[in-house]
């Protein structure tokens, strides 16, 4: 389930028009901290760095 959420989040992060909190909520995480922790564990970088890359 986390893989599906993170893959969808990566697509949304590439748009670069929405905040991390909005993206986290849209893909099913209740808070941005949990989203960030799981994203980093699975991708090796934070969602913020991924968004800015």
PDB file of N, H, CA, C and O in Angstrom:
ATOM      1  N   UNK A   1       0.823  -1.186   0.000  1.00  0.00           N
ATOM      2  CA  UNK A   1       0.000   0.000   0.000  1.00  0.00           C
ATOM      3  C   UNK A   1       0.876   1.262   0.000  1.00  0.00           C
ATOM      4  O   UNK A   1       0.593   2.218  -0.722  1.00  0.00           O
ATOM      5  N   UNK A   2       1.933   1.258   0.809  1.00  0.00           N
ATOM      6  H   UNK A   2       2.163   0.481   1.395  1.00  0.00           H
ATOM      7  CA  UNK A   2       2.815   2.425   0.845  1.00  0.00           C
ATOM      8  C   UNK A   2       3.470   2.676  -0.510  1.00  0.00           C
ATOM      9  O   UNK A   2       3.648   3.828  -0.905  1.00  0.00           O
ATOM     10  N   UNK A   3       3.827   1.612  -1.222  1.00  0.00           N
ATOM     11  H   UNK A   3       3.682   0.677  -0.901  1.00  0.00           H
ATOM     12  CA  UNK A   3       4.467   1.785  -2.541  1.00  0.00           C
ATOM     13  C   UNK A   3       3.525   2.518  -3.493  1.00  0.00           C
ATOM     14  O   UNK A   3       3.959   3.416  -4.214  1.00  0.00           O
ATOM     15  N   UNK A   4       2.258   2.154  -3.506  1.00  0.00           N
ATOM     16  H   UNK A   4       1.905   1.424  -2.920  1.00  0.00           H
ATOM     17  CA  UNK A   4       1.280   2.819  -4.374  1.00  0.00           C
ATOM     18  C   UNK A   4       1.156   4.288  -3.995  1.00  0.00           C
ATOM     19  O   UNK A   4       1.136   5.161  -4.863  1.00  0.00           O
ATOM     20  N   UNK A   5       1.073   4.555  -2.704  1.00  0.00           N
ATOM     21  H   UNK A   5       1.089   3.846  -1.999  1.00  0.00           H
ATOM     22  CA  UNK A   5       0.949   5.945  -2.234  1.00  0.00           C
ATOM     23  C   UNK A   5       2.177   6.775  -2.612  1.00  0.00           C
ATOM     24  O   UNK A   5       2.047   7.907  -3.077  1.00  0.00           O
ATOM     25  N   UNK A   6       3.353   6.213  -2.414  1.00  0.00           N
ATOM     26  H   UNK A   6       3.458   5.293  -2.036  1.00  0.00           H
ATOM     27  CA  UNK A   6       4.588   6.949  -2.712  1.00  0.00           C
ATOM     28  C   UNK A   6       4.734   7.165  -4.215  1.00  0.00           C
ATOM     29  O   UNK A   6       5.163   8.238  -4.641  1.00  0.00           O
ATOM     30  N   UNK A   7       4.392   6.184  -5.012  1.00  0.00           N
ATOM     31  H   UNK A   7       4.044   5.313  -4.667  1.00  0.00           H
ATOM     32  CA  UNK A   7       4.456   6.359  -6.468  1.00  0.00           C
ATOM     33  C   UNK A   7       3.518   7.474  -6.927  1.00  0.00           C
ATOM     34  O   UNK A   7       3.881   8.286  -7.778  1.00  0.00           O
ATOM     35  N   UNK A   8       2.317   7.510  -6.365  1.00  0.00           N
ATOM     36  H   UNK A   8       2.022   6.850  -5.674  1.00  0.00           H
ATOM     37  CA  UNK A   8       1.379   8.582  -6.710  1.00  0.00           C
ATOM     38  C   UNK A   8       1.911   9.927  -6.230  1.00  0.00           C
ATOM     39  O   UNK A   8       1.790  10.929  -6.935  1.00  0.00           O
ATOM     40  N   UNK A   9       2.496   9.957  -5.047  1.00  0.00           N
ATOM     41  H   UNK A   9       2.595   9.143  -4.475  1.00  0.00           H
ATOM     42  CA  UNK A   9       3.063  11.198  -4.512  1.00  0.00           C
ATOM     43  C   UNK A   9       4.180  11.713  -5.404  1.00  0.00           C
ATOM     44  O   UNK A   9       4.301  12.921  -5.604  1.00  0.00           O
ATOM     45  N   UNK A  10       4.997  10.815  -5.942  1.00  0.00           N
ATOM     46  H   UNK A  10       4.899   9.833  -5.779  1.00  0.00           H
ATOM     47  CA  UNK A  10       6.083  11.229  -6.834  1.00  0.00           C
ATOM     48  C   UNK A  10       5.527  11.917  -8.080  1.00  0.00           C
ATOM     49  O   UNK A  10       6.092  12.908  -8.543  1.00  0.00           O
ATOM     50  N   UNK A  11       4.445  11.410  -8.617  1.00  0.00           N
ATOM     51  H   UNK A  11       3.986  10.605  -8.241  1.00  0.00           H
ATOM     52  CA  UNK A  11       3.817  12.059  -9.769  1.00  0.00           C
ATOM     53  C   UNK A  11       3.336  13.464  -9.401  1.00  0.00           C
ATOM     54  O   UNK A  11       3.531  14.415 -10.159  1.00  0.00           O
ATOM     55  N   UNK A  12       2.711  13.583  -8.240  1.00  0.00           N
ATOM     56  H   UNK A  12       2.552  12.810  -7.625  1.00  0.00           H
ATOM     57  CA  UNK A  12       2.211  14.882  -7.799  1.00  0.00           C
ATOM     58  C   UNK A  12       3.358  15.843  -7.478  1.00  0.00           C
ATOM     59  O   UNK A  12       3.253  17.042  -7.737  1.00  0.00           O
ATOM     60  N   UNK A  13       4.437  15.327  -6.922  1.00  0.00           N
ATOM     61  H   UNK A  13       4.521  14.353  -6.711  1.00  0.00           H
ATOM     62  CA  UNK A  13       5.595  16.170  -6.606  1.00  0.00           C
ATOM     63  C   UNK A  13       6.237  16.728  -7.870  1.00  0.00           C
ATOM     64  O   UNK A  13       6.783  17.831  -7.850  1.00  0.00           O
ATOM     65  N   UNK A  14       6.179  15.988  -8.954  1.00  0.00           N
ATOM     66  H   UNK A  14       5.736  15.092  -8.970  1.00  0.00           H
ATOM     67  CA  UNK A  14       6.742  16.459 -10.215  1.00  0.00           C
ATOM     68  C   UNK A  14       5.981  17.649 -10.781  1.00  0.00           C
ATOM     69  O   UNK A  14       6.545  18.428 -11.549  1.00  0.00           O
ATOM     70  N   UNK A  15       4.711  17.804 -10.417  1.00  0.00           N
ATOM     71  H   UNK A  15       4.253  17.171  -9.793  1.00  0.00           H
ATOM     72  CA  UNK A  15       3.922  18.950 -10.867  1.00  0.00           C
ATOM     73  C   UNK A  15       4.402  20.246 -10.224  1.00  0.00           C
ATOM     74  O   UNK A  15       4.293  21.316 -10.823  1.00  0.00           O
ATOM     75  N   UNK A  16       4.934  20.154  -9.005  1.00  0.00           N
ATOM     76  H   UNK A  16       5.022  19.285  -8.519  1.00  0.00           H
ATOM     77  CA  UNK A  16       5.515  21.273  -8.252  1.00  0.00           C
ATOM     78  C   UNK A  16       4.571  22.454  -8.052  1.00  0.00           C
ATOM     79  O   UNK A  16       5.023  23.597  -7.977  1.00  0.00           O
ATOM     80  N   UNK A  17       3.287  22.200  -7.967  1.00  0.00           N
ATOM     81  H   UNK A  17       2.920  21.272  -8.029  1.00  0.00           H
ATOM     82  CA  UNK A  17       2.344  23.294  -7.734  1.00  0.00           C
ATOM     83  C   UNK A  17       1.630  23.174  -6.395  1.00  0.00           C
ATOM     84  O   UNK A  17       0.880  24.071  -6.009  1.00  0.00           O
ATOM     85  N   UNK A  18       1.855  22.086  -5.693  1.00  0.00           N
ATOM     86  H   UNK A  18       2.464  21.358  -6.007  1.00  0.00           H
ATOM     87  CA  UNK A  18       1.141  21.840  -4.446  1.00  0.00           C
ATOM     88  C   UNK A  18       2.112  21.673  -3.290  1.00  0.00           C
ATOM     89  O   UNK A  18       3.275  21.314  -3.477  1.00  0.00           O
ATOM     90  N   UNK A  19       1.611  21.938  -2.101  1.00  0.00           N
ATOM     91  H   UNK A  19       0.667  22.229  -1.950  1.00  0.00           H
ATOM     92  CA  UNK A  19       2.450  21.797  -0.913  1.00  0.00           C
ATOM     93  C   UNK A  19       2.600  20.319  -0.549  1.00  0.00           C
ATOM     94  O   UNK A  19       1.807  19.471  -0.960  1.00  0.00           O
ATOM     95  N   UNK A  20       3.631  20.043   0.226  1.00  0.00           N
ATOM     96  H   UNK A  20       4.275  20.731   0.560  1.00  0.00           H
ATOM     97  CA  UNK A  20       3.859  18.663   0.684  1.00  0.00           C
ATOM     98  C   UNK A  20       2.691  18.179   1.531  1.00  0.00           C
ATOM     99  O   UNK A  20       2.305  17.014   1.444  1.00  0.00           O
ATOM    100  N   UNK A  21       2.127  19.061   2.347  1.00  0.00           N
ATOM    101  H   UNK A  21       2.441  20.008   2.418  1.00  0.00           H
ATOM    102  CA  UNK A  21       0.993  18.680   3.192  1.00  0.00           C
ATOM    103  C   UNK A  21      -0.212  18.295   2.345  1.00  0.00           C
ATOM    104  O   UNK A  21      -0.900  17.324   2.658  1.00  0.00           O
ATOM    105  N   UNK A  22      -0.477  19.041   1.278  1.00  0.00           N
ATOM    106  H   UNK A  22       0.082  19.831   1.024  1.00  0.00           H
ATOM    107  CA  UNK A  22      -1.590  18.720   0.381  1.00  0.00           C
ATOM    108  C   UNK A  22      -1.378  17.370  -0.291  1.00  0.00           C
ATOM    109  O   UNK A  22      -2.302  16.561  -0.386  1.00  0.00           O
ATOM    110  N   UNK A  23      -0.162  17.135  -0.754  1.00  0.00           N
ATOM    111  H   UNK A  23       0.588  17.791  -0.677  1.00  0.00           H
ATOM    112  CA  UNK A  23       0.152  15.877  -1.430  1.00  0.00           C
ATOM    113  C   UNK A  23       0.042  14.710  -0.457  1.00  0.00           C
ATOM    114  O   UNK A  23      -0.528  13.672  -0.792  1.00  0.00           O
ATOM    115  N   UNK A  24       0.582  14.876   0.742  1.00  0.00           N
ATOM    116  H   UNK A  24       1.045  15.719   1.014  1.00  0.00           H
ATOM    117  CA  UNK A  24       0.511  13.811   1.748  1.00  0.00           C
ATOM    118  C   UNK A  24      -0.941  13.438   2.025  1.00  0.00           C
ATOM    119  O   UNK A  24      -1.286  12.259   2.093  1.00  0.00           O
ATOM    120  N   UNK A  25      -1.772  14.437   2.180  1.00  0.00           N
ATOM    121  H   UNK A  25      -1.491  15.395   2.125  1.00  0.00           H
ATOM    122  CA  UNK A  25      -3.183  14.182   2.466  1.00  0.00           C
ATOM    123  C   UNK A  25      -3.882  13.522   1.283  1.00  0.00           C
ATOM    124  O   UNK A  25      -4.697  12.619   1.471  1.00  0.00           O
ATOM    125  N   UNK A  26      -3.574  13.961   0.076  1.00  0.00           N
ATOM    126  H   UNK A  26      -2.912  14.695  -0.077  1.00  0.00           H
ATOM    127  CA  UNK A  26      -4.219  13.390  -1.106  1.00  0.00           C
ATOM    128  C   UNK A  26      -3.894  11.921  -1.308  1.00  0.00           C
ATOM    129  O   UNK A  26      -4.750  11.150  -1.741  1.00  0.00           O
ATOM    130  N   UNK A  27      -2.669  11.526  -1.000  1.00  0.00           N
ATOM    131  H   UNK A  27      -1.973  12.152  -0.648  1.00  0.00           H
ATOM    132  CA  UNK A  27      -2.293  10.118  -1.198  1.00  0.00           C
ATOM    133  C   UNK A  27      -2.598   9.237   0.008  1.00  0.00           C
ATOM    134  O   UNK A  27      -2.322   8.038  -0.016  1.00  0.00           O
ATOM    135  N   UNK A  28      -3.168   9.823   1.067  1.00  0.00           N
ATOM    136  H   UNK A  28      -3.392  10.797   1.087  1.00  0.00           H
ATOM    137  CA  UNK A  28      -3.676   8.996   2.156  1.00  0.00           C
ATOM    138  C   UNK A  28      -2.954   9.066   3.484  1.00  0.00           C
ATOM    139  O   UNK A  28      -3.240   8.266   4.375  1.00  0.00           O
ATOM    140  N   UNK A  29      -2.024   9.998   3.645  1.00  0.00           N
ATOM    141  H   UNK A  29      -1.792  10.648   2.921  1.00  0.00           H
ATOM    142  CA  UNK A  29      -1.337  10.140   4.930  1.00  0.00           C
ATOM    143  C   UNK A  29      -1.973  11.280   5.708  1.00  0.00           C
ATOM    144  O   UNK A  29      -2.221  12.354   5.160  1.00  0.00           O
ATOM    145  N   UNK A  30      -2.234  11.043   6.985  1.00  0.00           N
ATOM    146  H   UNK A  30      -2.032  10.170   7.430  1.00  0.00           H
ATOM    147  CA  UNK A  30      -2.919  12.049   7.795  1.00  0.00           C
ATOM    148  C   UNK A  30      -2.013  13.201   8.209  1.00  0.00           C
ATOM    149  O   UNK A  30      -2.496  14.290   8.521  1.00  0.00           O
ATOM    150  N   UNK A  31      -0.713  12.972   8.214  1.00  0.00           N
ATOM    151  H   UNK A  31      -0.320  12.087   7.961  1.00  0.00           H
ATOM    152  CA  UNK A  31       0.192  14.077   8.529  1.00  0.00           C
ATOM    153  C   UNK A  31       1.458  14.007   7.687  1.00  0.00           C
ATOM    154  O   UNK A  31       1.879  12.936   7.248  1.00  0.00           O
ATOM    155  N   UNK A  32       2.048  15.167   7.475  1.00  0.00           N
ATOM    156  H   UNK A  32       1.706  16.037   7.831  1.00  0.00           H
ATOM    157  CA  UNK A  32       3.197  15.288   6.592  1.00  0.00           C
ATOM    158  C   UNK A  32       4.446  14.625   7.180  1.00  0.00           C
ATOM    159  O   UNK A  32       5.323  14.204   6.427  1.00  0.00           O
ATOM    160  N   UNK A  33       4.543  14.526   8.488  1.00  0.00           N
ATOM    161  H   UNK A  33       3.830  14.868   9.100  1.00  0.00           H
ATOM    162  CA  UNK A  33       5.693  13.894   9.128  1.00  0.00           C
ATOM    163  C   UNK A  33       5.764  12.404   8.782  1.00  0.00           C
ATOM    164  O   UNK A  33       6.826  11.890   8.430  1.00  0.00           O
ATOM    165  N   UNK A  34       4.638  11.729   8.885  1.00  0.00           N
ATOM    166  H   UNK A  34       3.775  12.147   9.171  1.00  0.00           H
ATOM    167  CA  UNK A  34       4.578  10.310   8.531  1.00  0.00           C
ATOM    168  C   UNK A  34       4.888  10.113   7.059  1.00  0.00           C
ATOM    169  O   UNK A  34       5.651   9.220   6.691  1.00  0.00           O
ATOM    170  N   UNK A  35       4.302  10.941   6.226  1.00  0.00           N
ATOM    171  H   UNK A  35       3.682  11.666   6.525  1.00  0.00           H
ATOM    172  CA  UNK A  35       4.555  10.894   4.787  1.00  0.00           C
ATOM    173  C   UNK A  35       6.051  11.053   4.509  1.00  0.00           C
ATOM    174  O   UNK A  35       6.622  10.278   3.742  1.00  0.00           O
ATOM    175  N   UNK A  36       6.683  12.040   5.121  1.00  0.00           N
ATOM    176  H   UNK A  36       6.219  12.670   5.744  1.00  0.00           H
ATOM    177  CA  UNK A  36       8.104  12.291   4.916  1.00  0.00           C
ATOM    178  C   UNK A  36       8.978  11.133   5.354  1.00  0.00           C
ATOM    179  O   UNK A  36       9.940  10.775   4.673  1.00  0.00           O
ATOM    180  N   UNK A  37       8.643  10.553   6.485  1.00  0.00           N
ATOM    181  H   UNK A  37       7.862  10.843   7.038  1.00  0.00           H
ATOM    182  CA  UNK A  37       9.419   9.429   7.015  1.00  0.00           C
ATOM    183  C   UNK A  37       9.334   8.221   6.084  1.00  0.00           C
ATOM    184  O   UNK A  37      10.351   7.598   5.779  1.00  0.00           O
ATOM    185  N   UNK A  38       8.145   7.896   5.640  1.00  0.00           N
ATOM    186  H   UNK A  38       7.319   8.402   5.888  1.00  0.00           H
ATOM    187  CA  UNK A  38       7.963   6.732   4.765  1.00  0.00           C
ATOM    188  C   UNK A  38       8.568   7.000   3.386  1.00  0.00           C
ATOM    189  O   UNK A  38       9.187   6.114   2.797  1.00  0.00           O
ATOM    190  N   UNK A  39       8.391   8.217   2.873  1.00  0.00           N
ATOM    191  H   UNK A  39       7.888   8.936   3.352  1.00  0.00           H
ATOM    192  CA  UNK A  39       8.965   8.569   1.572  1.00  0.00           C
ATOM    193  C   UNK A  39      10.480   8.412   1.605  1.00  0.00           C
ATOM    194  O   UNK A  39      11.068   7.820   0.699  1.00  0.00           O
ATOM    195  N   UNK A  40      11.110   8.941   2.648  1.00  0.00           N
ATOM    196  H   UNK A  40      10.633   9.422   3.383  1.00  0.00           H
ATOM    197  CA  UNK A  40      12.569   8.851   2.757  1.00  0.00           C
ATOM    198  C   UNK A  40      13.029   7.404   2.892  1.00  0.00           C
ATOM    199  O   UNK A  40      14.042   7.019   2.307  1.00  0.00           O
ATOM    200  N   UNK A  41      12.298   6.606   3.652  1.00  0.00           N
ATOM    201  H   UNK A  41      11.475   6.919   4.127  1.00  0.00           H
ATOM    202  CA  UNK A  41      12.654   5.196   3.831  1.00  0.00           C
ATOM    203  C   UNK A  41      12.601   4.453   2.496  1.00  0.00           C
ATOM    204  O   UNK A  41      13.445   3.599   2.225  1.00  0.00           O
ATOM    205  N   UNK A  42      11.619   4.776   1.669  1.00  0.00           N
ATOM    206  H   UNK A  42      10.933   5.470   1.889  1.00  0.00           H
ATOM    207  CA  UNK A  42      11.430   4.045   0.416  1.00  0.00           C
ATOM    208  C   UNK A  42      12.251   4.610  -0.741  1.00  0.00           C
ATOM    209  O   UNK A  42      12.669   3.858  -1.621  1.00  0.00           O
ATOM    210  N   UNK A  43      12.488   5.915  -0.752  1.00  0.00           N
ATOM    211  H   UNK A  43      12.148   6.526  -0.037  1.00  0.00           H
ATOM    212  CA  UNK A  43      13.160   6.550  -1.888  1.00  0.00           C
ATOM    213  C   UNK A  43      14.590   7.001  -1.591  1.00  0.00           C
ATOM    214  O   UNK A  43      15.359   7.265  -2.515  1.00  0.00           O
ATOM    215  N   UNK A  44      14.951   7.090  -0.313  1.00  0.00           N
ATOM    216  H   UNK A  44      14.326   6.876   0.438  1.00  0.00           H
ATOM    217  CA  UNK A  44      16.312   7.473   0.050  1.00  0.00           C
ATOM    218  C   UNK A  44      16.538   8.972   0.152  1.00  0.00           C
ATOM    219  O   UNK A  44      17.620   9.409   0.545  1.00  0.00           O
ATOM    220  N   UNK A  45      15.528   9.768  -0.196  1.00  0.00           N
ATOM    221  H   UNK A  45      14.649   9.414  -0.515  1.00  0.00           H
ATOM    222  CA  UNK A  45      15.600  11.229  -0.044  1.00  0.00           C
ATOM    223  C   UNK A  45      14.261  11.724   0.470  1.00  0.00           C
ATOM    224  O   UNK A  45      13.253  11.022   0.405  1.00  0.00           O
ATOM    225  N   UNK A  46      14.270  12.939   0.978  1.00  0.00           N
ATOM    226  H   UNK A  46      15.090  13.510   1.030  1.00  0.00           H
ATOM    227  CA  UNK A  46      13.024  13.507   1.497  1.00  0.00           C
ATOM    228  C   UNK A  46      12.137  13.955   0.343  1.00  0.00           C
ATOM    229  O   UNK A  46      12.624  14.188  -0.764  1.00  0.00           O
ATOM    230  N   UNK A  47      10.829  14.076   0.599  1.00  0.00           N
ATOM    231  H   UNK A  47      10.434  13.887   1.498  1.00  0.00           H
ATOM    232  CA  UNK A  47       9.940  14.554  -0.457  1.00  0.00           C
ATOM    233  C   UNK A  47      10.294  15.969  -0.927  1.00  0.00           C
ATOM    234  O   UNK A  47      10.146  16.289  -2.106  1.00  0.00           O
ATOM    235  N   UNK A  48      10.755  16.802  -0.015  1.00  0.00           N
ATOM    236  H   UNK A  48      10.875  16.542   0.943  1.00  0.00           H
ATOM    237  CA  UNK A  48      11.149  18.156  -0.390  1.00  0.00           C
ATOM    238  C   UNK A  48      12.322  18.175  -1.356  1.00  0.00           C
ATOM    239  O   UNK A  48      12.325  18.941  -2.320  1.00  0.00           O
ATOM    240  N   UNK A  49      13.320  17.336  -1.101  1.00  0.00           N
ATOM    241  H   UNK A  49      13.318  16.714  -0.318  1.00  0.00           H
ATOM    242  CA  UNK A  49      14.469  17.257  -2.013  1.00  0.00           C
ATOM    243  C   UNK A  49      14.054  16.656  -3.340  1.00  0.00           C
ATOM    244  O   UNK A  49      14.541  17.077  -4.390  1.00  0.00           O
ATOM    245  N   UNK A  50      13.158  15.676  -3.309  1.00  0.00           N
ATOM    246  H   UNK A  50      12.762  15.334  -2.457  1.00  0.00           H
ATOM    247  CA  UNK A  50      12.666  15.078  -4.551  1.00  0.00           C
ATOM    248  C   UNK A  50      11.928  16.133  -5.378  1.00  0.00           C
ATOM    249  O   UNK A  50      12.090  16.204  -6.596  1.00  0.00           O
ATOM    250  N   UNK A  51      11.127  16.939  -4.711  1.00  0.00           N
ATOM    251  H   UNK A  51      10.995  16.882  -3.721  1.00  0.00           H
ATOM    252  CA  UNK A  51      10.351  17.976  -5.396  1.00  0.00           C
ATOM    253  C   UNK A  51      11.262  19.001  -6.057  1.00  0.00           C
ATOM    254  O   UNK A  51      10.965  19.481  -7.151  1.00  0.00           O
ATOM    255  N   UNK A  52      12.356  19.335  -5.407  1.00  0.00           N
ATOM    256  H   UNK A  52      12.596  18.945  -4.519  1.00  0.00           H
ATOM    257  CA  UNK A  52      13.271  20.358  -5.904  1.00  0.00           C
ATOM    258  C   UNK A  52      14.312  19.830  -6.894  1.00  0.00           C
ATOM    259  O   UNK A  52      15.039  20.608  -7.511  1.00  0.00           O
ATOM    260  N   UNK A  53      14.377  18.521  -7.037  1.00  0.00           N
ATOM    261  H   UNK A  53      13.786  17.889  -6.536  1.00  0.00           H
ATOM    262  CA  UNK A  53      15.388  17.918  -7.935  1.00  0.00           C
ATOM    263  C   UNK A  53      15.030  18.090  -9.397  1.00  0.00           C
ATOM    264  O   UNK A  53      15.773  17.642 -10.271  1.00  0.00           O
TER     265      UNK A  53
END
